[in-house]
Amino acid sequence: MLISCVAYENGRRTGDIPISEIRAARGRPGCFVWVAIRDPDPGEIEALQSEFDLHDLAVEDAQRGHQRPKLDEYGSTLFAVIQTIEPAGSELHAGEAAIFVGHDYVLSIRRATRVGFADVRTRTELEPELLQHGPAYVFYALLDTIVDRYFPVVGAVSDEIEELEEKIFSGQTSRGHIETMYGIKRKLMTLKHAVHPLLEVTGKLFGGRVPPICSGLQDYFRDVHDHLIRLNQDIDDLRDMITTAVSVNLSLLTISENEITKRLAAYAALVAVPTMIAGIYGMNFQYMPELQSRWGYPIALGIMAAIDAYLIYRFKKARWF
């Protein structure tokens, strides 16, 4: 679905144009076109392919979707795939933005992405002196916005881990926490798959040989790269934290189960002593100690109580109770 088709000249917006006027607008000096579409069908992409002379391999990737984040050069044009990450209840929703960049056009295609890029358009139009750099600056603004949107997602996951740790160390350990932790680990893996490949993408845009279309904007792309390094490190730290939390939770569960086992063993020992003595006296032999004595029964009960009292003392000293 076509969202917008806007022409820019010398860093300023000239207005919305129909698809049929794209070629005429591109022919004017200092002018470029930014076309934004969402969840297109193959026919729409094929129409734009002929309009912008897009490479077949790039168009195939844009149509197929579900690509790993990457940056490909086709002559003087660029094709980038960037994953978008959005919260969706207790899960993370991964979408995709495919961006074609030429010397006089930008074509942005987003799939399965709820939040659009209207704010990016507003931002760039408020900076005409930077927009004079042309489509490369629009590409930077899109990339920078997508990367910035990762930060609150990572922050939310971090808060979720901290809340879970508080529950664990407050004695609320349970097997259900382990399932929650694995859910968090899946979120971090989703973020890792989106962020880590972009380090290579942005590295191509400011260091060494820079695509000619992006020359003059190396400092801006370096800033995005720095953000990605920070995000990648934060994700790695959170993955270490969740791995440690899983181990701690399992250890605390094991300790708790051991405590229960010790208590049950102690109770069994307390019951075993009277049972043993009563069992001996239940054998009905004629010659038993104190069998004919008037105080035999109280003495036997007293011995049972004394032994159990001593066992209770020893168990409490050993902290089994």
N, C-alpha and C positions, 0 to 999 in steps of 0.2 A: 504494500500500500504506500503510495507516495505521500510523504509528510510535507515536504517543502522543496521548492526549487527557486533559489535566490541568486541573483547576479550581484557581483561586487566590482567596483571600479576604483582604483587608487585607494584602496583601503576603506571605502565607504559603500554602504548598501545602496543599490540603485532600485531594487524592488523585486517582487516575485515575478517569475516569468513562466510561461507554459513550456513543456518539454520541447515543443516544436521550435522554440526560439533559442534553444541552448547553443546551437552552432553559430548563430549570428552574434550572440553575446560573447562567446569565446573568441570571436574574430576581432573584437575591439581591443586596442592596446591598453594594457594595464587592467584588463578585466578577467575575472574568473567566475566560475559557477559552482555553487555548493548544492548538491542534490542529496536529500535525506529520504530514505525509504525504510519501511518496517515490514518484516516477515513477507518478502516479495515472493511471487510465484515465478517459475522459470521464464515465462513470457516477458515479464517486466525486466528481468535482468538481461535477457537477450536483446531487448530493445535498447537498453542503455549500453550494452556491449557495442552495438553498431554505432551508437551515438558518440561514445568516447574511445572507440577502438581499443577495448580492453583485451588483455591476453586471454587465450582460451583456458589455460591452466588456472589462472586466477579466478576466472568466472566459474569454472568447475568447482573450485574450493568454496566460493561464495554461495553457490547453489546447494552444495552438499551440506555445508555447515559442520558443526561439531569438530572443528579443527583445533590443533594445538596452537597456542599463541606463537606468531611468527611474523617475520618481515621479509618479503621477497621483492627483488628488483627485476623489472622487465623493461630494459632499455632505460628511458628517462622517467619511467613511472614507478610508483611504489604500490605494493599491496600488503596490507597489514591485517592480521587477525588478532583480536584482543578479547579475552573473556571478561564478561561482567558478572559480578557476584552481588546478589541481593538477598536480604533476609526473607524467608517464607515460613512464618510460624516458628517452629523449633528447628527447622532445617534451613539450608542455604540453597538458593536457586541460581544456577549458572546459566547465563545467556552468552551472547556472542555479538561482537561488532566487527564487521569487515569493512575496511576503509581503502578505497582506491584514491591515489593522489597523483595528479599530473601537474604540468606547469600552469594549466589554466582551468583546472576543475578539482573538486573533491566530491567523491561519491561515498556516502556513509550508509551502511546497511546494518540494521540491528535485528537480531532474532531472539525471541524468547526473553526480551528485556522489557521490564515493566516501566522503568524510569527512562525517559527519553533524554535528548541532549538540547532541549530548548534553552537551558541555562547557559550552555556552551555558546550557542549562537548569540545570546544577549551579551555575554562576556566579551566575545571577540568584536562585536559591533561597537562596544564602548571603548575599544582600543584601536582606533583607525591607524595610528602610527605603526603599530605592530602588525595589523592586518595587511599593511602594504607589502609585507613579506609574502603574501599570497597564500596559496593552498597549504604550504608547509606549516604556516602558523595555525591554521585550522586543525591540521593533523596533530600538532603539538597540544592544542587546547583540548581536543577530544581525548588524547592519550593521558594528559595530565588529570582531566576530570575523572576518567575511569579509575586511575590509580588512586586518586584522593578518596574515591568512594569505597576503596578497600579498607581504609583506616577505621571507620566506625564499625565495620563488620568484625575486624580483628579485635577491636576494643570490646565489643559485645561478647566475643568468645572468651577473651581474657577475664571479663567480669563473671562469666558463667563458671570458669575454672576456679576462681577465687571463692565464689559462693559454695561450690562443691567441696573445696578444701576445708572451709569453715565447718561444714556439716561433718566431714570425716573426723576432724580433730576435736569436735565437740562430742564425740562418742556415738554419732549417728551412722555408723558404718553398716552397710548392707550390700547384698549382692546386686540390688537394683542400681546402686551407684556405679558399678562396673559397666553396666549396659549404657548408662548415661555418659560415662567417660569414653566409651568406644564411639558413641554418637558424636561427641566433641572431636574425637580424633578424625572422624570422617570429614567433619567440617574443615579442620586444619589441612587435611589432604586436598580438599577441593580448593582451598585458598592457595596452597603450595603449587598446585598445577596451574593456577592462573598467574601467580606472581613470578615464580622462578624463571620461566621461559622469557618473560619480558625483560629480564636483565640482559639477556643476549640481544634482544630487539633494540633496546635503548643504547646498548653499547655500540651498535653500528651507526648510531645517529650523532655521536659527538666525538668519538675517538677514532684515530686512524683515518681511513678513507671514508669520508662522509658522502652520501648520495648528493649529487649536485643540487637537487631540488630543495634540500634541507640546509644548504650552506648559509651561514649567517645566524642560525638558530641553535648552534651547538650548546651554548650556555643553558638554554631552556631545556633541551633534551637531557643535559647533564643533571639538571635539577630533578627531573623525573626519575632518572637513574638513581640518584641519591635516595629519593623516597622509596624506591623499590628495594634498595639495599636494606633500609631500615625495616620495611615490611617483612622482607625475607628473614631477617634476623629475629624479628618479633615472633614470626610463625615458628621458627626453629626452637626458640626459647619456650613457647607455649607447648610445642610437641614434647619437649623434654619434661616440662612440668606435668603434663597429663600422663606421661609414662611413669614418672615418679609417683604421682597420685594413685595410679592403678596398683603399683607395687605396695605402697603404704596401706591402701585399703585392704588388699589381700592379706598383708601381714597382720593388720589389726583384726581382721576376721579370724585368722588362724589363732591369734592370741586369745580372742574371745572364746573360740571353740575349745581351746586348751583349758581355759579357766572353767568352762562348764564341765569338761571331762574330769578335771581335778575335783570339783565339787561332787560330781556323781560318784567318783571313786571313794571320796571321804564318806559320803552317806552310806555307800555299800559296806564300807569297813565298820561303821557304827552299827549297822544292822547285823553284820556277820558275827560279831562277838556274842550278843545274846542268843542268836540262832544256834551258834556252835554249842554253847553251854546248855541251852534248852534241849538240843539234840542229844547231847550226852546223857542227860538225865531222863530222856525219853526212851533209853535203851532197855529199861526195866530189869537191870541186874539186881541181884539180892544185896550184894555188898557194894554200896555206893557211898561216897563220903557224905556224912551228915544226913543219910537217908532216913534214919530213925530219929534224928534230932528234932526237937521242937522248933529250933531256930534255923533249921536247914534251908527252908524256903526263903526267909528274909535274907539269910547270908548269901544264897545264890543270886538273888536280885541285887544285893549290895555289891557283889563282885562285878556283875554285869554293868551296873551304873558307874562303879569306880573305873573300870577299864574304858568305858565309853567317854567318861569325863577326861581321862588322861589322853585319849585319842583326840578329843575335841581341842584340848590344850595344845597338843602337838600340831594339829592341822591349822589352828589359828596362828601359831608361831610361824608355820611355814607359809602362811597366807593362802591357804587353800579354802578358807571361808571368808 
